Amino acid sequence: MASDATPPPIDQMAATTLKDDGPESLALWAQFSDRVLIRSIVCRSDGGAGLAGQKVRVGGWVKTGREQGKGSFAFLELNDGSCLANLQVIVDKDVSSLEQLVQTGTCIYVQGELKKPPEGTKQKVELRVEKVIDVGLVDPSKYPLPKTKLTLEFLRDLVHLRPRTNTISAVARIRNDLAYATHTFFQKHGFLYVHTPIITTSDCEGAGEMFQVTTLFSDSDKLEKELKENPPPAESEIEAAKLLVKEKGDIVSQLKSAKASKEEISTAVSELTRAKDSLASLEERSKFKPGLPQRDGKIDYSRDFFARQAFLTVSGQLQVEGFVCALSSVYTFGPTFRAEHSHTSRHLAEFWMVEPEMAFADLKDNMNCAEAYVRFLCQWLLDNCLDDMEFMVKNFDKTAIDRLKMVASTPFERISYTEAVQRLENVTDKKFENKVEWGIDLASEHERYLTEVIFKKPVIVYNYPKEIKAFYMRLNDDMKTVAAMDVLVPKVGELIGGSQREERYEVIEKRILDMGLPLEPYDWYLDLRRYGPVKHCGFGLGFERMVLFATGIDNIRDVIPFPRYPGRADL
Amino acid sequence: MASDATPPPIDQMAATTLKDDGPESLALWAQFSDRVLIRSIVCRSDGGAGLAGQKVRVGGWVKTGREQGKGSFAFLELNDGSCLANLQVIVDKDVSSLEQLVQTGTCIYVQGELKKPPEGTKQKVELRVEKVIDVGLVDPSKYPLPKTKLTLEFLRDLVHLRPRTNTISAVARIRNDLAYATHTFFQKHGFLYVHTPIITTSDCEGAGEMFQVTTLFSDSDKLEKELKENPPPAESEIEAAKLLVKEKGDIVSQLKSAKASKEEISTAVSELTRAKDSLASLEERSKFKPGLPQRDGKIDYSRDFFARQAFLTVSGQLQVEGFVCALSSVYTFGPTFRAEHSHTSRHLAEFWMVEPEMAFADLKDNMNCAEAYVRFLCQWLLDNCLDDMEFMVKNFDKTAIDRLKMVASTPFERISYTEAVQRLENVTDKKFENKVEWGIDLASEHERYLTEVIFKKPVIVYNYPKEIKAFYMRLNDDMKTVAAMDVLVPKVGELIGGSQREERYEVIEKRILDMGLPLEPYDWYLDLRRYGPVKHCGFGLGFERMVLFATGIDNIRDVIPFPRYPGRADL
């Protein structure tokens, strides 16, 4: 196989036997083998009808199969995950034994001819198999994913197999599209993608529950093993080494006072040096103690990998501000972490965040950007993921597509925090669990009432009381509020949080101190206000929240491939 | 500012006063404020000449400034990081005091009219300022980035400011383009982007130096604080509580034998329950000990956040295989970690990897994909980053653009490991530090000799001895080699490592056991071979290696925004 590998010219690499039928070139969907994605057949505007007569190779897993015509042939519904729809595949018993092929979960790689099915059938094209290239068998009595409907909760115990289900694969495709749409949106607007660090020695929020990153445990395990194999020197060994140093030192003194030759002295000195080195190494080893390194009764983090305590990031914002104060329009898109013991359907210990940051821009510009971004994402899904969205509507949330359409086409409501509180105080038809008054942090019930009941569309609430927001948010002229904004959407509530950043040196220094935070760790951050400061702003979008919003799925653990939460980090 | 926020219609959000002059719409480069990126002016095909007469707002940092005409006006070279080139800005002393504006590092946001400069000047357009909207001052005596040339090593101590230098901002733009080109390439070929986990309980390579992720230290700190404020119960308190339980128990017994009323008994029982609860809680608290939780003399990881030891991922490959065995073409692009004490110019503790995985594909298909991807990246940079690449050629590596052109246009050489070893054994004009013989892992010197001297183009070496490769690589029919491949390129050596994966259940089970690894942690991975297995393959590209290859920069610490290595994790 590999031995006959010859380098194909680059322009043939994506070649395929299929012809294009539209602006989205089908050739692009060919793989680097001879295989054609099922998506490039059944998701054509003609449903694949125009491909009848073409010879293709396809691979996939059998969703359902049945023998027909007294076992003379089999119908297989084949899915390769490239789209929701299956390709109908027909295999004659002369081509392959059928019994194994019809089992749900069997993997097949086949070659055949695309044909027009008989009039009146649903599909526009089907594949008549001429050759079975490969089969991956499954024992139906043991397969954990039978045809019967499984709950999402049950599937959480099978994170390695659940992508084979219609729901999880549809979510994966929607998630993929939201990610690529995110990059496309920011790239098209001239933002540069910056990889902020995952391991950090800054605490962005000043109060986050953070995971610590360490090699102390493994270092200590290694040391313990080493000490067992090679015990530390006994006191007597060290004494002997000390004695040797003294002897060698005496010899050097004697030779010097005896005015011996240079060579003699230098030989003696090098022997002394060797004895000293040997003593130092023994003394060093004698200090080795099993267990974690300690100093003054505390863990000695100077012995950790980074020579200090290090953590997993809770946000890339502070670091990306260094880049916005140079590159002027940047964004991050990466994993972030919270070590909170939350067991809700809205929290994960590991999740992905999108954080754009713009220079020469204020809170209004920030709102413009956030609104344009969210509406772009919604329109993208309507344009590119309609099949998967229809599946969501049918199975999880009747309003999912309507919600996307509404958000894509409706200007967001924008109201100040003060006005939002007034509106909520005037509500008479509902009793909130959390009391509403100026100064509170809006609870999820308030946020959802604003967007779902009062305005029935996305709402941007801005200018929050400074007491409930972070130190880096810009103080407004009223000295009571900061230039913060939250974007609230139906179904999930807060989707985006952002602010204009405080660019004034004296003001931010005072804010840090007022909040009881130390200045020293923020010295680099203050540098950005010392040297050519710029008005800037930014926001963070919780990527899984956006997937929840789009799909209508209820639990955040089902919209990330490998959910991490207290007690669980499978694989 | 925020109070007059009104929602603009979506189609006006990216509007600009500038007209398009080519296929890449200039309108896209407008921001969500009134600002226009300098890139959208000076990087037009006409150098901006066609924009003369337009009124624009631009912002940026002054690279160099000088007063002219006896202080009647100033020339400023303004850069906003959107491209390498500066915009020449002219300010009259009537518009603003000039002394501060001309300092290197000053931030200005200005409005003015674009004009054709006098004949014979280099630039095609310049901005005559009508209004200075904002200025961010800098004290030139304290600014850490004076005009003089600074070494990359010196700049590593200023990771928050170094993006303001030409080199680091050019690298940031090239890195951004490589990232977006990566997504574009895989999306165009029908691959789905999958977020594999960062925190993992699997060790992909079976032998990696991994960072551990824990909350044990902070939990222990919290407990210690708690115990200080609220000490554990004294022995006497517990004795008293035990006595109370006994008394309440006796009362219940007495009432029962005295056949008291149901009410009396039930009251006594609930008092007993309360006493028992109180005792249990005291006993629980009495077990609290300061320090890390222990069990049988070892750290008790069942008390850690994930109820077991958890680590930072070294590769998303194993997990993404669960997705390829369902979605058939997938890729990851995320951070990975190695806790190696390497102080070389080629290693980082935190770095980004691109890992595509394809089903129904063998090693040859894998090579086709890897080659097409690398050539696509090179062509992308030639098409989109030529200015920055020319800067690299001028300042760091004369051959950088030639290298990109060569790779983009040259089919890669493909030779087996056996042939590569033979070729190296026949080398007479160079003495290698590491001896060459069949069975060795090729050293960097060998890899670079193959690609730089023998073939003078990228080389894919395939079919390596099984002993030097991971258990998951597919065993070839010769039973001696596995279907692995490495892509070697001039300047960096190994850029990509990949393989066809072992899909045969019996073979991979035996390989795991032969390597002395336990089966249990791989049980989920074996499931992928139990249920509808598929031939599949994939590879990993070290993203920073690709940036090094493209830019010609020597040290990997200069091509990632926030480098992490032993002893250093700034910010």
Interface residues (C-beta under 8 A of the other chain):
Chain A: M1 A2 S3 D4 A5 T6 P7 P8 P9 I10 M13 A14 L28 W29 A30 Q31 F32 S33 R35 L37 R39 S40 R57 G59 G60 W61 V62 D80 G81 S82 G105 T106 C107 Y109 D134 G136 L137 V138 D139 K142 Y143 P144 L145 V159 H160 L161 P163 R164 S169 A172 R173 R175 N176 A179 Y180 H183 Q187 K188 H189 G190 L192 Y193 V194 H195 T196 P197 I198 I199 T200 T201 S202 E209 M210 F211 Q212 V213 T214 T215 F217 S218 L292 I299 F305 F306 A307 R308 Q309 A310 L312 L318 Q319 G322 F323 C325 A326 L327 S328 S329 G334 P335 F337 A339 A349 E350 W352 M358 A359 F360 A361 D362 L363 K364 D365 N366 M367 N368 C369 E371 A372 R375 S409 P411 F412 E413 R414 S416 I460 Y462 N463 N476 A483 M485 E503 W524 Y525 D527 L528 R530 Y531 G532 P533 V534 K535 I560 P561 F562 R564 P566 G567 R568 A569 D570 L571
Chain B: M1 A2 S3 D4 A5 T6 P7 P8 P9 I10 M13 A14 L28 W29 A30 Q31 F32 S33 R35 L37 R39 S40 R57 G59 G60 W61 V62 D80 G81 S82 G105 T106 C107 Y109 D134 G136 L137 V138 D139 K142 Y143 P144 L145 V159 H160 L161 P163 R164 S169 A172 R173 R175 N176 A179 Y180 H183 Q187 K188 H189 G190 L192 Y193 V194 H195 T196 P197 I198 I199 T200 T201 S202 E209 M210 F211 Q212 V213 T214 T215 F217 S218 L292 I299 F305 F306 A307 R308 Q309 A310 L312 L318 Q319 G322 F323 C325 A326 L327 S328 S329 G334 P335 F337 A339 A349 E350 W352 M358 A359 F360 A361 D362 L363 K364 D365 N366 M367 N368 C369 E371 A372 R375 P411 F412 E413 R414 S416 I460 Y462 N463 N476 A483 M485 E503 W524 Y525 D527 L528 R530 Y531 G532 P533 V534 K535 I560 P561 F562 R564 P566 G567 R568 A569 D570 L571
